[in-house]
Amino acid sequence: MNAPERPVPSPCVNICALDDDDICTGCQRTVAEITRWSRMDNEERRSVLALCHERAKSSGLVWMLPVRR
């Protein structure tokens, strides 16, 4: 019997401040995403995390290094 999947943890880093677009500067989630997080299933949470990563890349918070082959 498979154990149930653990909940995807929140990306909150306790830097809770909204920018001009109402995106948290700490975790890169929108206000709607933050308030819905506890009611999301893991699939939706993973989608939100992907959006957060894209927002962080777009804003320069995450630098992508080229892949060496």
C-alpha positions as CSV (number, residue, x, y, z in Angstrom):
1,M,0.0,0.0,0.0
2,N,1.4,3.4,-1.0
3,A,1.6,6.1,1.7
4,P,-0.2,9.3,0.9
5,E,1.9,12.0,-0.7
6,R,3.1,14.7,1.7
7,P,1.8,18.2,1.2
8,V,4.1,20.4,-0.9
9,P,5.6,22.9,1.6
10,S,4.9,26.6,1.4
11,P,7.6,28.7,-0.3
12,C,7.2,31.4,2.4
13,V,10.6,32.7,3.6
14,N,9.1,35.1,6.2
15,I,9.9,38.2,4.1
16,C,6.3,39.3,3.7
17,A,6.0,42.5,1.7
18,L,4.0,43.1,-1.4
19,D,5.5,45.0,-4.4
20,D,3.6,47.3,-6.7
21,D,2.0,44.4,-8.5
22,D,0.8,42.8,-5.2
23,I,3.5,40.0,-5.5
24,C,5.2,39.0,-2.3
25,T,8.9,40.0,-2.5
26,G,9.9,37.0,-0.4
27,C,8.1,34.0,-2.0
28,Q,6.9,35.6,-5.3
29,R,3.3,34.5,-4.8
30,T,0.3,36.7,-5.5
31,V,-2.1,37.6,-2.6
32,A,-4.6,35.1,-4.1
33,E,-2.0,32.3,-4.2
34,I,-1.0,33.0,-0.6
35,T,-4.5,33.0,0.7
36,R,-5.5,29.8,-1.2
37,W,-2.3,27.8,-0.5
38,S,-3.8,25.8,2.4
39,R,-6.7,24.7,0.2
40,M,-4.6,23.8,-2.8
41,D,-3.8,20.2,-3.8
42,N,-0.2,19.3,-4.5
43,E,-0.6,19.6,-8.3
44,E,-1.8,23.2,-8.0
45,R,0.9,24.0,-5.4
46,R,3.6,22.7,-7.9
47,S,2.1,25.0,-10.6
48,V,2.2,28.0,-8.3
49,L,5.9,27.2,-7.4
50,A,6.7,27.1,-11.1
51,L,5.1,30.5,-11.5
52,C,7.0,31.8,-8.5
53,H,10.2,30.6,-10.1
54,E,9.4,32.3,-13.4
55,R,8.5,35.5,-11.6
56,A,11.8,35.4,-9.6
57,K,13.8,34.9,-12.9
58,S,11.9,37.7,-14.6
59,S,12.6,40.1,-11.8
60,G,16.3,39.2,-11.6
61,L,16.1,37.5,-8.2
62,V,17.2,34.1,-9.7
63,W,20.1,33.9,-12.0
64,M,20.2,31.0,-14.4
65,L,23.6,29.7,-15.2
66,P,24.3,28.2,-18.6
67,V,24.4,24.4,-18.6
68,R,27.9,23.0,-19.3
69,R,28.1,20.0,-21.5
